[in-house]
Amino acid sequence: AITLKAADGEKAYDGTPLTANAVELIGGTLAEGDFIADYTVEGSRTYVGRTDNVITDVVIRNAAGEDVTRNYSIETVVGVLKITR
């Protein structure tokens, strides 16, 4: 089992969208040679307030490039995007 957290982000309002397209492994470990090959994080905020940043897809591959995602129980933690005044 592993736990991945979507990135947090914060900035002052400037009229442009805030996104944080990153994940962090915060629990468990990947098997030797395995790595997070791809992921999708969905979240965007333009105006003052808070929005969830959510991991919607993860692909884990081994050193040979094979998809081994099914070998893991993956829990995700929501990140927070925050625009301040």
LOKEKE-678928 format. One record per atom (N, C-alpha, C, O): residue in one letter; x, y negated, z negated. Coordinates in steps of 0.02 Angstrom, whole numbers, plus 32768, in hexadecimal, padded with zeros to 4 digits. Each point is the difference from the previous one (the first is absolute). Layout:
N
AXYZ...
END
This chain:
85
A802A803C8000A7FD67FC48000A802C7FC28000A80337FFD7FDEI7FB87FD28048I80237FBF8000I7FCC7FC87FFBI7FC6800A8010T80517FBD7FD8T7FD57FC57FFCT80227FC78026T803A7FF07FF5L7FA07FF38039L80177FC78027L7FD87FC37FEEL7FC380047FF6K805E7FC28006K7FDF7FC17FF1K80077FD1803CK80377FF7801BA7F927FEA7FF9A80027FCC8033A80207FC27FE3A7FF87FF27FC4A802C7FEA8065A80237FC47FE9A7FCF7FCB7FE7A7FC87FFB8018D80507FDC7FB9D7FDD7FC47FEAD801D7FC58027D80378004801AG7FA27FC77FEAG80197FC3801FG7FDC7FC47FE3G7FC580047FEDE805E7FC4800FE7FE37FC27FE6E80217FC58021E803C8000800DK7F9B7FCD8002K801B7FC1801AK7FCD7FC97FF5K7FC5800D7FF2A80527FB68014A7FD37FC67FFEA7FDB7FFA8043A801A80138034Y7FA97FD47FC9Y7FD87FF8803DY80247FD48032Y80167FC97FF0D7FF08051804DD801D7FD98037D7FDA80098041D80157FE88035G7FB1803B7FC8G7FD68009803AG8013803C802BG7FDD800F8031T805980147FBET8013803B8026T7FF4803F7FD7T80027FFD7FC2P7FF1803A805FP7FF1803F7FDCP803C80197FD8P803A7FF98014L7FB780267FB3L803280237FD7L7FF5804A800AL7FC880197FF7T806C800B801CT7FFF80498003T803E801A7FDET80317FDC7FF6A7FCD80627FF7A803A80207FE0A800080498017A7FE4802B7FDFN803D7FE28059N7FFF8042801FN803A802A7FE7N8031800A8024A7FC9800E7F9FA8035802A7FE2A7FE1802E7FCCA7FCC7FF17FE3V805680478012V7FEC802E7FCCV803D80117FD5V80397FFC8017E7FBA80177FABE803680127FD2E7FED80427FDFE7FC7800A7FEAL806980238012L7FF7803F7FDDL80087FF27FB6L80377FF17FE9I7F9380157FF0I80037FEF7FB9I7FF8803C7FD3I80067FFA7FC3G7FEC8041805AG7FF8803C7FD7G800F803E8029G7FEE8005803AG8033802A7FA6G8012803E8022G803D7FF6802CG801E7FCA8001T7FF6806B8021T803A7FFC802DT7FF18027803FT7FD980308001L80477FBB8034L7FFB8024803FL803580378000L80357FF97FE2A7FBC803E803FA803080368007A803E7FE78025A7FFC7FD18028E803C804E7FCBE803F7FEB8021E7FF78001804BE7FEA8031801DG80287F988003G7FFA7FFA8049G7FBE7FE38017G7FFB7FEB803AD7FD280157F9BD7FBF7FE48013D80017FB47FF8D80237FE57FD5F7FB77FF98055F7FFC7FB77FFCF7FBC7FE88019F7FDE80228025I80107FA27FC5I7FC27FE18017I800F7FE38045I80247FCF8007A7FC08051802BA800E7FEE8045A7FD47FC8801AA80157FD78029D7FAE80277FBFD7FD17FCD8018D7FCA7FF77FCCD7FF1802D7FD9Y7FF27F988026Y7FC87FF27FD3Y7FD87FC5801CY80197FD98029T7FA980237FC0T7FD67FC88011T7FE77FE07FC0T7FE580227FD4V80247F9C8027V7FE77FDA7FC7V7FD07FCC801CV80127FDB802EE7FB280237FB7E7FCD7FD28018E7FF07FCD7FCAE7FE980127FCAG80237FB08045G7FF07FC97FD3G80197FBF801EG80367FFD801CS7FA17FD07FDES80137FBE8019S7FD67FCC7FDBS7FC4800A7FF3R805C7FBF7FFCR7FDC7FCA7FDCR80187FBE801DR803C7FF58008T7F947FDE8008T80137FBE801BT7FEE7FC87FCFT80247FCE7FFDY7FA680397FDEY7FE87FCB7FD4Y800E80107FB7Y800E80397FEFV7FED7F957FE6V800D80087FB9V7FD580397FE4V7FC48003800BG805C802A7FD0G7FDE80397FE2G802C803E8002G803C7FFC800ER7FA4803D7FE5R802480407FFDR7FDE8033802ER7FC37FFE8009T8065802E8013T7FE88036802BT8028803E7FF3T803C7FFC7FF2D7FA4803E8012D8025803F7FF9D802B800C803ED7FEE7FEE8038N804B80307FBDN802D80178035N8002804C7FF9N8018801A7FCEV7FCD800A8063V7FF180477FF9V8027802A8032V80057FF0803BI801880477FACI80218030802CI7FCA802D801DI7FDA801F7FDCT80227FE38067T7FCC80288021T801B803E8023T7FDA802D8011D80687FD67FFAD801D803A8022D804A80067FEFD80227FCD7FF9V7FF580708000V8047800E7FF2V8015803D8027V7FDB80318004V80617FCD8019V801D803A8021V8045800C7FE2V802A7FD37FFEI7FE0806A7FEAI804180147FE4I801E8034802FI7FDF802F8014R80617FC87FFBR8024802E802CR803D801D7FDDR801A7FE27FD0N7FFB80578047N803E801D7FE5N803B7FEE802DN7FF77FDD8032A8044803A7FBCA803D7FEE8025A7FFD80168049A80217FE2802BA7FB880517FE4A7FF880188045A7FCB7FD98026A7FF4800D803BG7FEB7FC27FA4G7FCD7FD78020G7FBB801E7FFFG7FD27FE5801FE802580537FBEE7FBF80217FFDE7FD37FDC7FCDE80177FEA7FCBD7FA980128045D7FCF7FE17FD3D7FF480307FC6D7FE68037800AV802C7FB47FBAV7FF780297FC4V7FD17FDF7FCEV800080117FC5T7FD97FC08052T7FD27FDB7FD5T7FD3802F7FD9T7FF37FF47FC5R7FF68041805AR7FD1802F7FDFR801F80237FC4R7FDC801D7FD8N80677FE08022N802180207FC7N7FFC7FD57FC0N801680167FCBY7FCE7FAF803BY7FFE7FD17FC7Y7FB87FF07FEDY7FD47FFA802BS80217FFF7F95S7FC37FE27FE6S80127FB77FF6S802A7FEF7FD6I7FB57FE5804FI80137FB98000I7FCB7FD77FDEI7FC67FFF8015E804D7FDF7FB6E7FD57FCF7FDFE80187FBB8015E803C7FF5800AT7F957FDD7FFDT80137FBC8014T7FE87FCE7FCBT7FCC800A7FDFV805A7FC1801BV7FEF7FC97FD2V7FF87FC2802BV802A7FF1802AV7FA17FEB7FCAV7FF07FC48026V802E7FC77FEBV800C7FF67FC4G800D7FE5806DG80257FC27FF3G7FD07FC58000G7FC680088010V80537FBE7FDFV7FD77FC37FFDV80217FC98029V803B7FF27FF9L7F9D7FEF8032L80157FC58026L7FDE7FC57FE0L7FC380007FF7K80637FCC7FF8K7FE47FC77FDCK80177FBF8020K803C7FF48009I7F947FE28007I800D7FBC8018I7FED7FD07FC9I7FC980027FE5T80667FD1800AT7FF37FCE7FCCT7FFA7FBB8021T80107FF7803AR7FD87FD97F9ER7FF97FBC801AR80427FDD8006R80027FC68015
END
